Amino acid sequence: MARRLLRLDIDWREVRRRREEFWNSSSVYKEIYRILKKQGYHLIGTTGAIKRCYWTKEALVNNRFCYKCLWYGIESHRCIQMTPAVAWCWNRCLHCWRIQPEDIGMEWDETRLPVVDDPEVLVEESIIEYRRIISGFKGNPRVSYEMYEEAMEPNQAAISLAGEPTLYPRIGELIEEYRKRGFSTFLVTHGYRPDMLSKLETEPSQLYLSLESWSRDMYMVFNRPLVGRAWDLVLETVELFPSFKCPTVYRITVVKGFNMSERDLDGFSKLVEKGSPTYVEVKAYMYMGRSRGRLSSANMPSHEEVRDFAKKLAERTGYMVLSESIPSRIVLLSSIEKPIRHGKGCPRGVEEPWRWCRVLGRGYEELGD
Protein backbone atom coordinates (compact mmCIF):
# COMPACT_ATOMS: atom_id res chain seq x y z
CA MET A 1 0.00 0.00 0.00
CA ALA A 2 1.52 3.31 -1.10
CA ARG A 3 1.91 5.58 1.90
CA ARG A 4 0.21 8.95 1.56
CA LEU A 5 2.59 11.87 1.89
CA LEU A 6 1.73 14.49 4.48
CA ARG A 7 1.63 18.23 4.08
CA LEU A 8 5.10 19.77 3.93
CA ASP A 9 3.97 23.40 3.96
CA ILE A 10 3.00 23.36 7.66
CA ASP A 11 5.65 24.77 10.01
CA TRP A 12 5.71 21.91 12.51
CA ARG A 13 8.36 23.60 14.65
CA GLU A 14 5.98 26.51 15.14
CA VAL A 15 3.11 24.13 15.94
CA ARG A 16 5.22 22.45 18.62
CA ARG A 17 6.45 25.79 19.97
CA ARG A 18 2.90 27.11 20.38
CA ARG A 19 1.78 23.88 22.05
CA GLU A 20 4.67 23.93 24.53
CA GLU A 21 4.14 27.62 25.23
CA PHE A 22 0.43 27.08 25.96
CA TRP A 23 0.78 24.02 28.22
CA ASN A 24 3.57 25.76 30.16
CA SER A 25 1.62 29.01 30.53
CA SER A 26 0.20 28.19 33.98
CA SER A 27 0.60 25.69 36.81
CA VAL A 28 -2.88 24.32 36.02
CA TYR A 29 -2.11 23.58 32.39
CA LYS A 30 1.26 22.10 33.34
CA GLU A 31 -0.47 19.64 35.66
CA ILE A 32 -3.15 18.75 33.09
CA TYR A 33 -0.42 18.18 30.49
CA ARG A 34 1.57 15.97 32.86
CA ILE A 35 -1.48 13.79 33.57
CA LEU A 36 -2.51 13.56 29.91
CA LYS A 37 0.97 12.38 28.89
CA LYS A 38 0.98 9.84 31.73
CA GLN A 39 -2.40 8.54 30.55
CA GLY A 40 -1.06 7.95 27.03
CA TYR A 41 -2.51 10.95 25.21
CA HIS A 42 -0.56 12.40 22.29
CA LEU A 43 -1.18 16.14 22.01
CA ILE A 44 -1.90 17.54 18.54
CA GLY A 45 -2.20 21.16 17.53
CA THR A 46 -2.53 22.97 20.85
CA THR A 47 -5.69 21.71 22.53
CA GLY A 48 -6.27 18.51 20.54
CA ALA A 49 -5.20 14.94 21.30
CA ILE A 50 -5.24 11.36 20.07
CA LYS A 51 -4.86 8.11 21.98
CA ARG A 52 -4.49 4.54 20.83
CA CYS A 53 -7.69 2.56 21.23
CA TYR A 54 -7.60 -0.81 22.99
CA TRP A 55 -9.15 -2.37 19.89
CA THR A 56 -6.40 -1.06 17.61
CA LYS A 57 -3.91 -3.25 19.45
CA GLU A 58 -6.36 -6.17 19.59
CA ALA A 59 -6.92 -5.98 15.83
CA LEU A 60 -3.21 -5.93 15.03
CA VAL A 61 -1.97 -8.46 17.59
CA ASN A 62 -4.92 -10.82 18.12
CA ASN A 63 -7.08 -10.28 15.03
CA ARG A 64 -10.02 -9.22 17.24
CA PHE A 65 -12.17 -6.27 16.19
CA CYS A 66 -14.52 -3.86 17.91
CA TYR A 67 -18.26 -3.67 17.35
CA LYS A 68 -17.83 -0.67 15.00
CA CYS A 69 -16.04 -3.05 12.65
CA LEU A 70 -18.76 -5.69 12.95
CA TRP A 71 -21.67 -3.31 12.57
CA TYR A 72 -20.45 -0.34 10.53
CA GLY A 73 -17.48 -1.71 8.58
CA ILE A 74 -14.85 0.36 10.42
CA GLU A 75 -11.39 -1.23 10.31
CA SER A 76 -10.29 -1.19 13.96
CA HIS A 77 -6.57 -1.00 13.11
CA ARG A 78 -7.11 2.07 10.91
CA CYS A 79 -9.24 4.17 13.27
CA ILE A 80 -7.91 7.33 14.94
CA GLN A 81 -9.47 8.32 18.27
CA MET A 82 -9.11 12.09 18.43
CA THR A 83 -10.50 15.25 19.98
CA PRO A 84 -9.97 18.95 19.23
CA ALA A 85 -10.80 19.85 22.87
CA VAL A 86 -9.16 17.37 25.24
CA ALA A 87 -9.80 19.20 28.55
CA TRP A 88 -12.86 21.33 27.81
CA CYS A 89 -16.55 20.55 28.22
CA TRP A 90 -19.74 22.17 29.55
CA ASN A 91 -20.48 19.09 31.66
CA ARG A 92 -18.74 17.33 34.51
CA CYS A 93 -20.39 13.93 34.01
CA LEU A 94 -19.90 11.40 36.79
CA HIS A 95 -18.93 8.60 34.41
CA CYS A 96 -16.48 10.65 32.32
CA TRP A 97 -12.74 9.89 32.23
CA ARG A 98 -11.89 13.51 31.29
CA ILE A 99 -9.70 15.33 33.81
CA GLN A 100 -11.99 17.55 35.88
CA PRO A 101 -11.04 20.25 38.41
CA GLU A 102 -12.08 18.11 41.38
CA ASP A 103 -9.61 15.43 40.23
CA ILE A 104 -6.56 17.67 40.62
CA GLY A 105 -7.76 20.35 43.01
CA MET A 106 -7.32 23.12 40.44
CA GLU A 107 -9.74 25.25 38.43
CA TRP A 108 -9.70 26.40 34.82
CA ASP A 109 -12.31 27.70 32.40
CA GLU A 110 -13.69 24.44 31.01
CA THR A 111 -16.40 26.12 28.93
CA ARG A 112 -14.29 27.89 26.31
CA LEU A 113 -11.43 26.72 24.14
CA PRO A 114 -8.53 29.11 24.82
CA VAL A 115 -6.98 28.36 21.41
CA VAL A 116 -8.62 27.52 18.08
CA ASP A 117 -6.33 25.25 16.09
CA ASP A 118 -6.20 25.13 12.32
CA PRO A 119 -8.22 22.05 11.24
CA GLU A 120 -5.54 21.09 8.70
CA VAL A 121 -2.97 21.01 11.49
CA LEU A 122 -5.18 18.82 13.69
CA VAL A 123 -5.87 16.36 10.89
CA GLU A 124 -2.30 16.12 9.62
CA GLU A 125 -0.79 15.83 13.08
CA SER A 126 -3.36 13.22 14.12
CA ILE A 127 -2.13 11.07 11.23
CA ILE A 128 1.52 11.72 12.12
CA GLU A 129 1.00 10.76 15.76
CA TYR A 130 -1.13 7.75 14.87
CA ARG A 131 1.65 6.46 12.63
CA ARG A 132 4.15 7.09 15.43
CA ILE A 133 2.02 4.93 17.75
CA ILE A 134 1.51 2.17 15.18
CA SER A 135 5.21 2.05 14.25
CA GLY A 136 5.88 0.24 17.53
CA PHE A 137 4.02 -2.81 16.19
CA LYS A 138 6.30 -3.25 13.17
CA GLY A 139 8.64 -5.75 14.81
CA ASN A 140 5.95 -7.70 16.64
CA PRO A 141 5.96 -11.28 15.29
CA ARG A 142 2.21 -11.57 15.97
CA VAL A 143 1.38 -8.65 13.63
CA SER A 144 1.11 -9.42 9.93
CA TYR A 145 2.99 -7.13 7.56
CA GLU A 146 -0.19 -6.52 5.55
CA MET A 147 -2.15 -5.44 8.65
CA TYR A 148 0.70 -3.19 9.75
CA GLU A 149 0.87 -1.50 6.34
CA GLU A 150 -2.89 -0.96 6.37
CA ALA A 151 -2.73 0.50 9.86
CA MET A 152 -0.13 3.02 8.73
CA GLU A 153 -2.80 4.37 6.37
CA PRO A 154 -5.68 5.24 8.75
CA ASN A 155 -9.05 5.95 7.13
CA GLN A 156 -11.46 6.61 10.02
CA ALA A 157 -11.58 9.33 12.68
CA ALA A 158 -13.66 8.94 15.83
CA ILE A 159 -14.02 12.58 16.89
CA SER A 160 -14.72 12.02 20.56
CA LEU A 161 -12.10 10.62 23.01
CA ALA A 162 -12.34 13.34 25.70
CA GLY A 163 -13.89 16.77 26.06
CA GLU A 164 -16.68 18.09 23.83
CA PRO A 165 -15.78 18.30 20.11
CA THR A 166 -18.50 20.83 19.28
CA LEU A 167 -16.80 23.42 21.50
CA TYR A 168 -14.27 23.59 18.68
CA PRO A 169 -15.78 26.32 16.46
CA ARG A 170 -14.34 24.88 13.22
CA ILE A 171 -15.75 21.39 13.68
CA GLY A 172 -17.36 21.33 10.22
CA GLU A 173 -14.03 22.23 8.61
CA LEU A 174 -12.32 19.49 10.63
CA ILE A 175 -14.77 16.90 9.29
CA GLU A 176 -14.25 18.23 5.77
CA GLU A 177 -10.44 17.98 6.08
CA TYR A 178 -10.74 14.32 7.05
CA ARG A 179 -13.21 13.74 4.20
CA LYS A 180 -10.72 15.22 1.70
CA ARG A 181 -8.24 12.57 2.78
CA GLY A 182 -10.71 9.73 2.24
CA PHE A 183 -11.63 9.30 5.91
CA SER A 184 -14.98 8.40 7.37
CA THR A 185 -15.81 10.33 10.54
CA PHE A 186 -17.91 9.53 13.60
CA LEU A 187 -18.72 12.65 15.61
CA VAL A 188 -19.78 12.10 19.22
CA THR A 189 -21.44 14.94 21.14
CA HIS A 190 -23.33 15.50 24.36
CA GLY A 191 -25.69 17.68 22.38
CA TYR A 192 -25.56 21.03 24.16
CA ARG A 193 -24.34 22.90 21.06
CA PRO A 194 -27.24 22.55 18.59
CA ASP A 195 -26.08 25.86 17.12
CA MET A 196 -22.84 24.22 15.98
CA LEU A 197 -24.57 21.07 14.71
CA SER A 198 -27.19 23.00 12.74
CA LYS A 199 -24.56 24.87 10.71
CA LEU A 200 -22.18 22.01 9.92
CA GLU A 201 -20.70 22.67 6.50
CA THR A 202 -20.00 18.95 6.13
CA GLU A 203 -21.90 16.27 8.02
CA PRO A 204 -19.94 13.41 9.61
CA SER A 205 -20.31 9.88 8.29
CA GLN A 206 -22.23 9.13 11.50
CA LEU A 207 -23.46 11.43 14.27
CA TYR A 208 -23.72 10.27 17.89
CA LEU A 209 -25.64 11.84 20.77
CA SER A 210 -24.47 10.57 24.17
CA LEU A 211 -27.30 10.19 26.67
CA GLU A 212 -27.27 9.11 30.29
CA SER A 213 -30.25 11.17 31.46
CA TRP A 214 -33.74 11.68 30.07
CA SER A 215 -34.96 14.52 32.32
CA ARG A 216 -33.67 17.84 33.60
CA ASP A 217 -33.45 16.58 37.20
CA MET A 218 -31.38 13.54 36.18
CA TYR A 219 -29.17 15.70 33.98
CA MET A 220 -28.39 18.11 36.82
CA VAL A 221 -27.41 15.25 39.14
CA PHE A 222 -25.42 13.04 36.75
CA ASN A 223 -24.11 15.31 33.98
CA ARG A 224 -23.52 18.29 36.28
CA PRO A 225 -23.69 21.04 33.61
CA LEU A 226 -21.66 24.22 33.98
CA VAL A 227 -24.19 26.29 32.01
CA GLY A 228 -27.81 26.91 32.99
CA ARG A 229 -29.64 25.91 29.78
CA ALA A 230 -27.68 22.75 28.99
CA TRP A 231 -30.65 20.35 29.21
CA ASP A 232 -32.83 22.62 27.06
CA LEU A 233 -30.04 22.68 24.49
CA VAL A 234 -29.84 18.88 24.51
CA LEU A 235 -33.57 18.75 23.75
CA GLU A 236 -32.99 21.15 20.85
CA THR A 237 -30.41 18.72 19.49
CA VAL A 238 -32.89 15.85 19.86
CA GLU A 239 -35.40 17.84 17.78
CA LEU A 240 -32.68 18.63 15.24
CA PHE A 241 -31.68 14.97 14.76
CA PRO A 242 -34.29 14.04 12.11
CA SER A 243 -32.92 16.79 9.82
CA PHE A 244 -29.53 15.11 9.33
CA LYS A 245 -28.84 13.16 6.15
CA CYS A 246 -26.12 11.04 7.76
CA PRO A 247 -26.96 8.07 10.01
CA THR A 248 -27.65 9.18 13.58
CA VAL A 249 -27.13 7.30 16.82
CA TYR A 250 -28.23 7.61 20.42
CA ARG A 251 -25.48 6.20 22.64
CA ILE A 252 -27.32 5.42 25.89
CA THR A 253 -24.86 4.63 28.66
CA VAL A 254 -26.66 2.58 31.29
CA VAL A 255 -25.49 2.99 34.87
CA LYS A 256 -26.68 0.48 37.45
CA GLY A 257 -28.56 2.17 40.26
CA PHE A 258 -29.17 5.32 38.24
CA ASN A 259 -30.97 4.93 34.90
CA MET A 260 -32.08 1.31 34.38
CA SER A 261 -35.60 1.25 35.89
CA GLU A 262 -38.93 0.85 34.10
CA ARG A 263 -39.45 4.61 34.51
CA ASP A 264 -36.10 5.23 32.84
CA LEU A 265 -37.11 3.00 29.94
CA ASP A 266 -40.20 5.14 29.43
CA GLY A 267 -38.12 8.33 29.58
CA PHE A 268 -35.55 7.16 27.05
CA SER A 269 -38.33 5.83 24.79
CA LYS A 270 -39.80 9.33 24.54
CA LEU A 271 -36.42 10.76 23.51
CA VAL A 272 -36.09 8.04 20.85
CA GLU A 273 -39.54 8.94 19.53
CA LYS A 274 -38.63 12.64 19.32
CA GLY A 275 -35.24 12.26 17.68
CA SER A 276 -35.87 9.17 15.52
CA PRO A 277 -32.19 8.14 15.39
CA THR A 278 -31.14 5.55 12.85
CA TYR A 279 -29.66 3.43 15.65
CA VAL A 280 -29.67 3.21 19.42
CA GLU A 281 -26.59 1.74 21.07
CA VAL A 282 -27.21 0.64 24.65
CA LYS A 283 -23.87 0.35 26.41
CA ALA A 284 -22.75 -0.38 29.95
CA TYR A 285 -20.91 2.17 32.03
CA MET A 286 -17.38 0.87 32.48
CA TYR A 287 -15.55 1.46 35.75
CA MET A 288 -12.52 3.15 34.21
CA GLY A 289 -10.26 6.19 34.44
CA ARG A 290 -11.21 9.20 36.54
CA SER A 291 -14.80 7.96 36.89
CA ARG A 292 -13.56 5.51 39.55
CA GLY A 293 -13.37 8.44 41.94
CA ARG A 294 -17.05 9.33 41.39
CA LEU A 295 -18.80 5.99 40.85
CA SER A 296 -18.14 2.44 42.03
CA SER A 297 -17.77 -0.92 40.32
CA ALA A 298 -21.30 -1.69 41.55
CA ASN A 299 -22.58 0.89 39.02
CA MET A 300 -21.27 -1.25 36.14
CA PRO A 301 -24.06 -3.49 34.77
CA SER A 302 -23.38 -6.96 33.42
CA HIS A 303 -23.91 -7.66 29.75
CA GLU A 304 -27.02 -9.67 30.61
CA GLU A 305 -28.48 -6.60 32.33
CA VAL A 306 -27.60 -4.42 29.34
CA ARG A 307 -29.22 -6.93 26.99
CA ASP A 308 -32.40 -7.07 29.08
CA PHE A 309 -32.65 -3.26 29.17
CA ALA A 310 -32.05 -3.02 25.41
CA LYS A 311 -34.73 -5.60 24.61
CA LYS A 312 -37.28 -3.75 26.73
CA LEU A 313 -36.35 -0.47 25.05
CA ALA A 314 -36.76 -2.12 21.65
CA GLU A 315 -40.25 -3.30 22.62
CA ARG A 316 -41.24 0.22 23.64
CA THR A 317 -39.80 1.97 20.57
CA GLY A 318 -40.39 -0.54 17.78
CA TYR A 319 -36.66 -0.72 16.98
CA MET A 320 -35.10 -4.04 16.01
CA VAL A 321 -32.46 -5.73 18.15
CA LEU A 322 -29.79 -6.37 15.51
CA SER A 323 -26.68 -7.43 17.38
CA GLU A 324 -24.58 -7.32 20.52
CA SER A 325 -20.95 -7.44 21.62
CA ILE A 326 -20.23 -9.08 24.94
CA PRO A 327 -16.64 -7.76 25.33
CA SER A 328 -17.90 -4.16 25.11
CA ARG A 329 -21.24 -4.85 26.84
CA ILE A 330 -23.22 -3.16 24.11
CA VAL A 331 -26.40 -3.96 22.15
CA LEU A 332 -27.42 -2.46 18.80
CA LEU A 333 -31.02 -1.41 18.15
CA SER A 334 -31.88 -0.21 14.68
CA SER A 335 -34.67 1.38 12.70
CA ILE A 336 -33.32 -0.21 9.51
CA GLU A 337 -32.72 -3.89 8.77
CA LYS A 338 -28.99 -3.59 8.02
CA PRO A 339 -26.54 -0.99 9.34
CA ILE A 340 -25.03 1.37 6.79
CA ARG A 341 -21.37 0.43 6.37
CA HIS A 342 -18.57 2.96 6.01
CA GLY A 343 -15.68 0.62 5.23
CA LYS A 344 -14.71 -2.95 4.41
CA GLY A 345 -14.08 -4.11 7.98
CA CYS A 346 -15.60 -7.42 9.17
CA PRO A 347 -17.50 -8.10 5.93
CA ARG A 348 -19.98 -10.52 7.55
CA GLY A 349 -21.24 -7.62 9.58
CA VAL A 350 -24.07 -8.09 12.05
CA GLU A 351 -24.25 -11.81 11.35
CA GLU A 352 -20.85 -12.30 12.93
CA PRO A 353 -20.99 -10.83 16.44
CA TRP A 354 -23.70 -13.23 17.63
CA ARG A 355 -21.24 -16.08 16.98
CA TRP A 356 -18.01 -14.16 17.60
CA CYS A 357 -19.03 -12.75 20.97
CA ARG A 358 -20.08 -16.09 22.33
CA VAL A 359 -17.03 -17.98 21.07
CA LEU A 360 -14.29 -15.40 21.75
CA GLY A 361 -15.84 -12.96 24.17
CA ARG A 362 -16.15 -15.07 27.30
CA GLY A 363 -12.74 -14.17 28.66
CA TYR A 364 -13.10 -10.46 28.11
CA GLU A 365 -16.03 -9.41 30.25
CA GLU A 366 -14.12 -6.56 31.91
CA LEU A 367 -13.08 -4.80 28.70
CA GLY A 368 -14.48 -1.52 27.41
CA ASP A 369 -14.27 -0.22 23.87
C-alpha positions in Angstrom: 0.0 0.0 0.0 1.5 3.3 -1.1 1.9 5.6 1.9 0.2 8.9 1.6 2.6 11.9 1.9 1.7 14.5 4.5 1.6 18.2 4.1 5.1 19.8 3.9 4.0 23.4 4.0 3.0 23.4 7.7 5.6 24.8 10.0 5.7 21.9 12.5 8.4 23.6 14.6 6.0 26.5 15.1 3.1 24.1 15.9 5.2 22.4 18.6 6.4 25.8 20.0 2.9 27.1 20.4 1.8 23.9 22.0 4.7 23.9 24.5 4.1 27.6 25.2 0.4 27.1 26.0 0.8 24.0 28.2 3.6 25.8 30.2 1.6 29.0 30.5 0.2 28.2 34.0 0.6 25.7 36.8 -2.9 24.3 36.0 -2.1 23.6 32.4 1.3 22.1 33.3 -0.5 19.6 35.7 -3.2 18.7 33.1 -0.4 18.2 30.5 1.6 16.0 32.9 -1.5 13.8 33.6 -2.5 13.6 29.9 1.0 12.4 28.9 1.0 9.8 31.7 -2.4 8.5 30.5 -1.1 7.9 27.0 -2.5 10.9 25.2 -0.6 12.4 22.3 -1.2 16.1 22.0 -1.9 17.5 18.5 -2.2 21.2 17.5 -2.5 23.0 20.9 -5.7 21.7 22.5 -6.3 18.5 20.5 -5.2 14.9 21.3 -5.2 11.4 20.1 -4.9 8.1 22.0 -4.5 4.5 20.8 -7.7 2.6 21.2 -7.6 -0.8 23.0 -9.2 -2.4 19.9 -6.4 -1.1 17.6 -3.9 -3.3 19.5 -6.4 -6.2 19.6 -6.9 -6.0 15.8 -3.2 -5.9 15.0 -2.0 -8.5 17.6 -4.9 -10.8 18.1 -7.1 -10.3 15.0 -10.0 -9.2 17.2 -12.2 -6.3 16.2 -14.5 -3.9 17.9 -18.3 -3.7 17.3 -17.8 -0.7 15.0 -16.0 -3.1 12.6 -18.8 -5.7 13.0 -21.7 -3.3 12.6 -20.4 -0.3 10.5 -17.5 -1.7 8.6 -14.9 0.4 10.4 -11.4 -1.2 10.3 -10.3 -1.2 14.0 -6.6 -1.0 13.1 -7.1 2.1 10.9 -9.2 4.2 13.3 -7.9 7.3 14.9 -9.5 8.3 18.3 -9.1 12.1 18.4 -10.5 15.2 20.0 -10.0 18.9 19.2 -10.8 19.8 22.9 -9.2 17.4 25.2 -9.8 19.2 28.5 -12.9 21.3 27.8 -16.6 20.5 28.2 -19.7 22.2 29.5 -20.5 19.1 31.7 -18.7 17.3 34.5 -20.4 13.9 34.0 -19.9 11.4 36.8 -18.9 8.6 34.4 -16.5 10.6 32.3 -12.7 9.9 32.2 -11.9 13.5 31.3 -9.7 15.3 33.8 -12.0 17.6 35.9 -11.0 20.3 38.4 -12.1 18.1 41.4 -9.6 15.4 40.2 -6.6 17.7 40.6 -7.8 20.4 43.0 -7.3 23.1 40.4 -9.7 25.3 38.4 -9.7 26.4 34.8 -12.3 27.7 32.4 -13.7 24.4 31.0 -16.4 26.1 28.9 -14.3 27.9 26.3 -11.4 26.7 24.1 -8.5 29.1 24.8 -7.0 28.4 21.4 -8.6 27.5 18.1 -6.3 25.2 16.1 -6.2 25.1 12.3 -8.2 22.0 11.2 -5.5 21.1 8.7 -3.0 21.0 11.5 -5.2 18.8 13.7 -5.9 16.4 10.9 -2.3 16.1 9.6 -0.8 15.8 13.1 -3.4 13.2 14.1 -2.1 11.1 11.2 1.5 11.7 12.1 1.0 10.8 15.8 -1.1 7.8 14.9 1.7 6.5 12.6 4.1 7.1 15.4 2.0 4.9 17.7 1.5 2.2 15.2 5.2 2.1 14.3 5.9 0.2 17.5 4.0 -2.8 16.2 6.3 -3.3 13.2 8.6 -5.8 14.8 6.0 -7.7 16.6 6.0 -11.3 15.3 2.2 -11.6 16.0 1.4 -8.7 13.6 1.1 -9.4 9.9 3.0 -7.1 7.6 -0.2 -6.5 5.5 -2.2 -5.4 8.6 0.7 -3.2 9.7 0.9 -1.5 6.3 -2.9 -1.0 6.4 -2.7 0.5 9.9 -0.1 3.0 8.7 -2.8 4.4 6.4 -5.7 5.2 8.7 -9.0 5.9 7.1 -11.5 6.6 10.0 -11.6 9.3 12.7 -13.7 8.9 15.8 -14.0 12.6 16.9 -14.7 12.0 20.6 -12.1 10.6 23.0 -12.3 13.3 25.7 -13.9 16.8 26.1 -16.7 18.1 23.8 -15.8 18.3 20.1 -18.5 20.8 19.3 -16.8 23.4 21.5 -14.3 23.6 18.7 -15.8 26.3 16.5 -14.3 24.9 13.2 -15.7 21.4 13.7 -17.4 21.3 10.2 -14.0 22.2 8.6 -12.3 19.5 10.6 -14.8 16.9 9.3 -14.2 18.2 5.8 -10.4 18.0 6.1 -10.7 14.3 7.1 -13.2 13.7 4.2 -10.7 15.2 1.7 -8.2 12.6 2.8 -10.7 9.7 2.2 -11.6 9.3 5.9 -15.0 8.4 7.4 -15.8 10.3 10.5 -17.9 9.5 13.6 -18.7 12.7 15.6 -19.8 12.1 19.2 -21.4 14.9 21.1 -23.3 15.5 24.4 -25.7 17.7 22.4 -25.6 21.0 24.2 -24.3 22.9 21.1 -27.2 22.5 18.6 -26.1 25.9 17.1 -22.8 24.2 16.0 -24.6 21.1 14.7 -27.2 23.0 12.7 -24.6 24.9 10.7 -22.2 22.0 9.9 -20.7 22.7 6.5 -20.0 18.9 6.1 -21.9 16.3 8.0 -19.9 13.4 9.6 -20.3 9.9 8.3 -22.2 9.1 11.5 -23.5 11.4 14.3 -23.7 10.3 17.9 -25.6 11.8 20.8 -24.5 10.6 24.2 -27.3 10.2 26.7 -27.3 9.1 30.3 -30.2 11.2 31.5 -33.7 11.7 30.1 -35.0 14.5 32.3 -33.7 17.8 33.6 -33.5 16.6 37.2 -31.4 13.5 36.2 -29.2 15.7 34.0 -28.4 18.1 36.8 -27.4 15.2 39.1 -25.4 13.0 36.8 -24.1 15.3 34.0 -23.5 18.3 36.3 -23.7 21.0 33.6 -21.7 24.2 34.0 -24.2 26.3 32.0 -27.8 26.9 33.0 -29.6 25.9 29.8 -27.7 22.7 29.0 -30.7 20.4 29.2 -32.8 22.6 27.1 -30.0 22.7 24.5 -29.8 18.9 24.5 -33.6 18.7 23.7 -33.0 21.2 20.8 -30.4 18.7 19.5 -32.9 15.9 19.9 -35.4 17.8 17.8 -32.7 18.6 15.2 -31.7 15.0 14.8 -34.3 14.0 12.1 -32.9 16.8 9.8 -29.5 15.1 9.3 -28.8 13.2 6.2 -26.1 11.0 7.8 -27.0 8.1 10.0 -27.6 9.2 13.6 -27.1 7.3 16.8 -28.2 7.6 20.4 -25.5 6.2 22.6 -27.3 5.4 25.9 -24.9 4.6 28.7 -26.7 2.6 31.3 -25.5 3.0 34.9 -26.7 0.5 37.4 -28.6 2.2 40.3 -29.2 5.3 38.2 -31.0 4.9 34.9 -32.1 1.3 34.4 -35.6 1.2 35.9 -38.9 0.9 34.1 -39.4 4.6 34.5 -36.1 5.2 32.8 -37.1 3.0 29.9 -40.2 5.1 29.4 -38.1 8.3 29.6 -35.5 7.2 27.0 -38.3 5.8 24.8 -39.8 9.3 24.5 -36.4 10.8 23.5 -36.1 8.0 20.8 -39.5 8.9 19.5 -38.6 12.6 19.3 -35.2 12.3 17.7 -35.9 9.2 15.5 -32.2 8.1 15.4 -31.1 5.5 12.9 -29.7 3.4 15.6 -29.7 3.2 19.4 -26.6 1.7 21.1 -27.2 0.6 24.6 -23.9 0.4 26.4 -22.8 -0.4 29.9 -20.9 2.2 32.0 -17.4 0.9 32.5 -15.5 1.5 35.7 -12.5 3.2 34.2 -10.3 6.2 34.4 -11.2 9.2 36.5 -14.8 8.0 36.9 -13.6 5.5 39.5 -13.4 8.4 41.9 -17.0 9.3 41.4 -18.8 6.0 40.8 -18.1 2.4 42.0 -17.8 -0.9 40.3 -21.3 -1.7 41.5 -22.6 0.9 39.0 -21.3 -1.2 36.1 -24.1 -3.5 34.8 -23.4 -7.0 33.4 -23.9 -7.7 29.7 -27.0 -9.7 30.6 -28.5 -6.6 32.3 -27.6 -4.4 29.3 -29.2 -6.9 27.0 -32.4 -7.1 29.1 -32.6 -3.3 29.2 -32.1 -3.0 25.4 -34.7 -5.6 24.6 -37.3 -3.8 26.7 -36.3 -0.5 25.0 -36.8 -2.1 21.6 -40.2 -3.3 22.6 -41.2 0.2 23.6 -39.8 2.0 20.6 -40.4 -0.5 17.8 -36.7 -0.7 17.0 -35.1 -4.0 16.0 -32.5 -5.7 18.2 -29.8 -6.4 15.5 -26.7 -7.4 17.4 -24.6 -7.3 20.5 -21.0 -7.4 21.6 -20.2 -9.1 24.9 -16.6 -7.8 25.3 -17.9 -4.2 25.1 -21.2 -4.8 26.8 -23.2 -3.2 24.1 -26.4 -4.0 22.2 -27.4 -2.5 18.8 -31.0 -1.4 18.1 -31.9 -0.2 14.7 -34.7 1.4 12.7 -33.3 -0.2 9.5 -32.7 -3.9 8.8 -29.0 -3.6 8.0 -26.5 -1.0 9.3 -25.0 1.4 6.8 -21.4 0.4 6.4 -18.6 3.0 6.0 -15.7 0.6 5.2 -14.7 -3.0 4.4 -14.1 -4.1 8.0 -15.6 -7.4 9.2 -17.5 -8.1 5.9 -20.0 -10.5 7.5 -21.2 -7.6 9.6 -24.1 -8.1 12.0 -24.2 -11.8 11.3 -20.8 -12.3 12.9 -21.0 -10.8 16.4 -23.7 -13.2 17.6 -21.2 -16.1 17.0 -18.0 -14.2 17.6 -19.0 -12.7 21.0 -20.1 -16.1 22.3 -17.0 -18.0 21.1 -14.3 -15.4 21.8 -15.8 -13.0 24.2 -16.2 -15.1 27.3 -12.7 -14.2 28.7 -13.1 -10.5 28.1 -16.0 -9.4 30.2 -14.1 -6.6 31.9 -13.1 -4.8 28.7 -14.5 -1.5 27.4 -14.3 -0.2 23.9 
